[in-house]
Amino acid sequence: MISIGSKAPAWSAAAYHNGDFVQLSNEDFAGKWVLIYWWPFDFTGICNSEILGFQALEAQFAEIGVELVGASCDTKFAHQQWFADSNAFPNGQPGHAMIADNTHQMTKDFGFYLDAVGCAVRGTVLIDPEGVVRSMGANFLNVARDPKDALITARAFAKGGACALPDRQ
């Protein structure tokens, strides 16, 4: 399992991005800030509410130079079907890649796999341009996290230096 200040594990996984199946790896994000967030299952209301929240903030993450990547243990085909559902995603498909970790390896390597249920918890990890974990957190399945909190944390780290509470915006 990883910890804050440690090197993030190397990974490679299939993903769904802008209507296409792609292969992604940590190497694609070398030299960049990246925030990866996990959700438990496709086709659930809590999960898509979080993804909609991240989708709404895509431009703000881009403005601060942070790449945004979603991940679950579903297949890329499940992602394709779910993200095509205009009821679940009324603003269209998110613009950031969605990892399909159906082998569970990446999720386990980051410490976000829940064996008892067979899925990811609601994990979030922020990795700096050198591949070092700067922030991470997780919620159990039934409580959503607020993507705005992830943005505030990412912004604080990306700007560099110390950041007291009043400076976190």
C-alpha positions as CSV (number, residue, x, y, z in Angstrom):
1,M,0.0,0.0,0.0
2,I,1.2,3.5,-0.7
3,S,1.5,6.4,1.6
4,I,1.8,10.2,1.4
5,G,5.3,11.2,0.3
6,S,6.0,7.8,-1.3
7,K,6.4,7.1,-5.0
8,A,3.1,6.2,-6.6
9,P,3.0,2.7,-8.0
10,A,3.6,2.1,-11.7
11,W,0.4,1.2,-13.5
12,S,-1.1,0.5,-16.9
13,A,-4.8,0.0,-17.6
14,A,-7.4,0.1,-20.2
15,A,-9.6,3.2,-20.2
16,Y,-12.5,4.8,-21.9
17,H,-11.9,8.4,-23.1
18,N,-14.0,10.6,-25.5
19,G,-15.8,7.6,-27.0
20,D,-12.6,5.6,-27.6
21,F,-10.9,2.7,-25.8
22,V,-7.3,3.6,-24.9
23,Q,-4.5,2.3,-22.9
24,L,-3.1,4.6,-20.2
25,S,-0.2,4.3,-17.8
26,N,1.6,6.4,-15.2
27,E,4.1,7.2,-17.9
28,D,1.4,9.3,-19.7
29,F,1.4,11.6,-16.8
30,A,5.2,11.9,-16.1
31,G,6.0,15.5,-15.4
32,K,2.4,16.5,-14.7
33,W,0.2,16.7,-11.7
34,V,-2.6,14.1,-11.8
35,L,-5.6,13.5,-9.6
36,I,-7.1,10.0,-9.9
37,Y,-10.4,9.3,-8.3
38,W,-12.1,5.9,-7.9
39,W,-15.8,5.0,-7.6
40,P,-17.3,1.6,-6.6
41,F,-19.6,0.7,-9.5
42,D,-20.9,2.1,-12.8
43,F,-24.7,2.5,-13.1
44,T,-25.2,3.8,-9.6
45,G,-26.6,7.1,-8.5
46,I,-24.0,8.1,-6.0
47,C,-21.2,7.3,-8.3
48,N,-22.5,9.3,-11.3
49,S,-23.2,12.2,-8.9
50,E,-19.5,12.4,-8.1
51,I,-18.4,12.0,-11.7
52,L,-20.8,14.8,-12.7
53,G,-19.2,16.9,-10.0
54,F,-15.7,16.2,-11.4
55,Q,-17.0,16.8,-14.9
56,A,-18.2,20.3,-13.9
57,L,-14.8,21.1,-12.6
58,E,-12.7,19.8,-15.5
59,A,-11.8,23.3,-16.8
60,Q,-10.7,24.4,-13.3
61,F,-8.5,21.4,-12.9
62,A,-7.0,22.1,-16.3
63,E,-6.4,25.8,-15.4
64,I,-4.1,24.8,-12.5
65,G,-2.3,22.1,-14.6
66,V,-3.8,19.0,-13.0
67,E,-4.8,16.1,-15.2
68,L,-8.0,14.4,-14.0
69,V,-8.6,10.7,-14.3
70,G,-11.5,8.6,-13.1
71,A,-11.3,4.9,-12.2
72,S,-13.4,1.9,-11.2
73,C,-13.1,-1.9,-11.4
74,D,-15.8,-2.0,-14.2
75,T,-14.8,-3.0,-17.7
76,K,-14.2,-0.5,-20.5
77,F,-17.4,-1.8,-22.1
78,A,-19.4,-1.0,-19.0
79,H,-18.0,2.5,-19.1
80,Q,-18.9,2.9,-22.7
81,Q,-22.5,1.9,-22.0
82,W,-22.9,4.0,-18.9
83,F,-21.3,7.2,-20.2
84,A,-23.5,7.0,-23.3
85,D,-26.6,7.2,-21.0
86,S,-27.9,10.8,-21.4
87,N,-30.1,10.3,-18.3
88,A,-27.0,9.5,-16.1
89,F,-24.8,12.1,-17.9
90,P,-27.1,14.9,-19.2
91,N,-24.1,17.1,-20.2
92,G,-22.6,14.4,-22.3
93,Q,-19.6,12.3,-21.6
94,P,-16.9,13.6,-19.3
95,G,-13.8,15.0,-21.0
96,H,-11.4,13.1,-18.9
97,A,-10.3,9.4,-19.1
98,M,-12.0,6.7,-17.1
99,I,-9.8,3.7,-16.2
100,A,-11.4,0.3,-16.4
101,D,-9.4,-1.7,-13.8
102,N,-11.3,-4.9,-14.1
103,T,-8.2,-6.8,-13.1
104,H,-8.4,-4.8,-9.8
105,Q,-4.5,-4.6,-9.8
106,M,-4.2,-0.8,-10.0
107,T,-6.9,-0.3,-7.4
108,K,-5.2,-2.8,-5.0
109,D,-1.8,-1.2,-5.6
110,F,-3.2,2.2,-4.5
111,G,-4.9,0.6,-1.5
112,F,-8.5,1.4,-2.6
113,Y,-9.8,-2.1,-3.2
114,L,-12.4,-3.5,-0.8
115,D,-12.1,-7.3,-0.8
116,A,-15.3,-7.9,1.1
117,V,-17.4,-6.3,-1.7
118,G,-15.2,-6.7,-4.7
119,C,-14.9,-3.1,-5.7
120,A,-13.1,0.1,-5.2
121,V,-13.9,2.5,-2.3
122,R,-14.3,6.2,-3.1
123,G,-10.6,6.9,-3.2
124,T,-8.7,10.0,-4.3
125,V,-5.0,10.4,-4.9
126,L,-3.0,13.5,-6.0
127,I,0.4,12.7,-7.6
128,D,3.0,15.4,-8.3
129,P,5.0,15.8,-11.5
130,E,7.8,13.6,-10.0
131,G,5.4,10.7,-9.3
132,V,5.2,11.3,-5.6
133,V,1.9,11.0,-3.7
134,R,1.0,14.4,-2.1
135,S,-2.6,13.7,-1.0
136,M,-4.9,10.8,-0.6
137,G,-8.2,9.9,1.0
138,A,-11.0,7.5,0.8
139,N,-14.7,7.1,1.8
140,F,-16.7,4.0,2.2
141,L,-19.2,3.1,-0.5
142,N,-22.3,4.9,0.7
143,V,-20.9,8.4,1.2
144,A,-20.0,10.6,-1.8
145,R,-17.0,13.0,-1.6
146,D,-17.2,16.6,-2.9
147,P,-15.0,17.1,-6.0
148,K,-14.7,20.7,-4.9
149,D,-12.6,19.6,-2.0
150,A,-10.3,17.7,-4.3
151,L,-9.9,20.8,-6.5
152,I,-9.1,23.0,-3.5
153,T,-6.4,20.5,-2.3
154,A,-5.0,20.1,-5.8
155,R,-4.9,23.9,-6.3
156,A,-3.0,24.3,-2.9
157,F,-0.4,21.7,-3.9
158,A,0.0,22.8,-7.5
159,K,0.7,26.4,-6.5
160,G,3.6,25.3,-4.3
161,G,4.9,26.4,-1.0
162,A,3.0,26.4,2.3
163,C,-0.7,26.8,2.4
164,A,-2.5,27.8,5.6
165,L,-6.3,27.3,5.9
166,P,-7.2,30.9,4.9
167,D,-5.2,30.4,1.6
168,R,-7.1,27.3,0.6
169,Q,-9.7,28.4,-2.0
